[in-house]
């Protein structure tokens, strides 16, 4: 299974920082989040989310400049931030950029 970002740019004993980019129509590989994390959307887009069986879980609209905080609990990620608060997705999933422009975020995993 793949990592949670396109490129790991920094790691120390407290965090892992990832750069993450998805072109329009591009889908991430199936991946599993194993830590709580936050992300900042440098260039937002609608992300179509799928579970590990390929079931469509709906679209998560990510605005440019949006900051998200997610907590991992019992195999699910729960959005704690104001944008998307209370939304839950399986920790193992994939995401498709359903928008017309590239999507870009910086993701920080807590160790």
C-alpha positions as CSV (number, residue, x, y, z in Angstrom):
1,X,0.0,0.0,0.0
2,X,1.1,3.5,-0.7
3,X,2.1,6.4,1.6
4,X,-0.3,9.1,2.5
5,X,1.3,11.8,0.3
6,X,3.1,12.2,-3.0
7,X,6.5,13.0,-1.5
8,X,7.8,12.9,2.1
9,X,9.6,16.2,2.6
10,X,10.5,16.1,6.3
11,X,10.5,13.7,9.2
12,X,11.6,13.9,12.8
13,X,10.6,12.3,16.1
14,X,7.4,14.2,16.3
15,X,6.0,14.7,12.7
16,X,6.1,13.5,9.1
17,X,5.5,16.2,6.5
18,X,4.2,15.2,3.0
19,X,3.7,17.2,-0.2
20,X,0.6,15.9,-2.0
21,X,-0.5,16.6,-5.6
22,X,-3.3,15.1,-7.7
23,X,-3.9,16.1,-11.3
24,X,-7.5,16.3,-12.6
25,X,-8.9,12.8,-13.0
26,X,-6.0,11.3,-11.1
27,X,-6.6,8.8,-8.2
28,X,-4.4,8.0,-5.3
29,X,-3.4,4.4,-4.7
30,X,-5.3,2.7,-1.9
31,X,-3.6,3.8,1.3
32,X,-4.0,3.6,5.1
33,X,-3.7,6.5,7.6
34,X,-2.1,5.3,10.8
35,X,-1.8,8.6,12.6
36,X,-3.8,11.7,13.5
37,X,-2.9,14.5,11.0
38,X,-3.6,18.0,9.7
39,X,-3.5,19.3,6.2
40,X,-3.5,22.7,4.4
41,X,-5.0,22.8,0.9
42,X,-2.7,25.0,-1.3
43,X,-5.0,24.4,-4.3
44,X,-8.4,22.9,-3.5
45,X,-10.6,20.6,-5.5
46,X,-13.5,18.2,-5.0
47,X,-12.2,14.8,-4.0
48,X,-14.2,11.7,-4.7
49,X,-13.5,9.2,-1.9
50,X,-13.6,5.4,-2.3
51,X,-13.3,2.7,0.4
52,X,-11.0,-0.3,0.0
53,X,-13.7,-2.3,-1.9
54,X,-14.0,0.6,-4.3
55,X,-17.4,1.8,-2.9
56,X,-18.0,5.5,-3.7
57,X,-18.3,7.3,-0.4
58,X,-19.1,10.7,-1.9
59,X,-17.4,13.9,-2.7
60,X,-15.4,15.9,-0.1
61,X,-15.1,19.5,-1.3
62,X,-11.8,20.9,-0.3
63,X,-11.5,24.7,-0.6
64,X,-8.2,26.4,-1.4
65,X,-6.8,27.6,1.9
66,X,-8.8,25.1,3.9
67,X,-7.1,23.7,7.0
68,X,-8.3,20.3,8.2
69,X,-7.6,18.3,11.3
70,X,-8.3,14.6,11.5
71,X,-8.3,12.1,14.3
72,X,-7.8,8.4,13.8
73,X,-10.1,6.2,15.9
74,X,-11.2,2.5,15.5
75,X,-10.2,2.4,11.8
76,X,-11.9,5.6,10.8
77,X,-10.8,9.2,10.4
78,X,-13.0,11.9,11.9
79,X,-12.8,15.5,10.7
80,X,-12.4,17.8,13.8
81,X,-11.8,21.1,12.0
82,X,-14.5,23.6,11.2
83,X,-14.6,22.6,7.5
84,X,-16.2,19.2,7.2
85,X,-16.6,18.8,11.0
86,X,-17.9,15.4,12.0
87,X,-17.4,13.7,8.6
88,X,-15.9,10.2,8.9
89,X,-14.1,8.1,6.3
90,X,-12.4,4.7,6.6
91,X,-8.6,5.0,7.4
92,X,-8.0,2.9,4.3
93,X,-9.3,4.6,1.2
94,X,-8.4,6.3,-2.1
95,X,-9.2,9.7,-3.5
96,X,-9.9,10.9,-7.0
97,X,-9.5,14.6,-8.0
98,X,-12.9,15.2,-9.5
99,X,-12.2,18.8,-10.4
100,X,-10.8,20.5,-13.5
101,X,-7.6,21.8,-11.9
102,X,-4.6,20.2,-10.0
103,X,-5.1,19.6,-6.3
104,X,-2.3,20.3,-3.9
105,X,-1.9,20.0,-0.1
106,X,0.7,19.8,2.6
107,X,-0.1,17.1,5.1
108,X,1.5,16.7,8.6
109,X,1.2,13.4,10.4
110,X,1.7,13.4,14.2
111,X,3.9,10.6,15.6
